[in-house]
């Protein structure tokens, strides 16, 4: 568990530019914990941010930190290549299978954003248009 707490501290904070946007469309409702995942696409590369209370949910924050370390600043195809059994394998290895549904939902969301980006859709939030 200590390793999870350490990884959770590596989760990049949500940039101030996204603090005031309507995050309803970025929320992952399947998670027990409130998690908002916000994608950015620039020059064909994706970068994900998450707003989650790492103290309350170190497991969620740690898994996101691990995944983001692998996929941030990479093309959408990197995110889409995450194996379907990644969460199950990870959770079984650390004995936390109960969180699997919400964590799978987070990965599904990441892949949905990646597929949209790969298709050329503009998925980056534009705070200047909402405030």
Helices and strands as residue ranges (DSSP letters): H 2-8, G 16-18, G 24-26, E 36-42, E 45-51, H 58-71, H 76-80, H 86-94, G 97-99, H 100-118, H 127-130
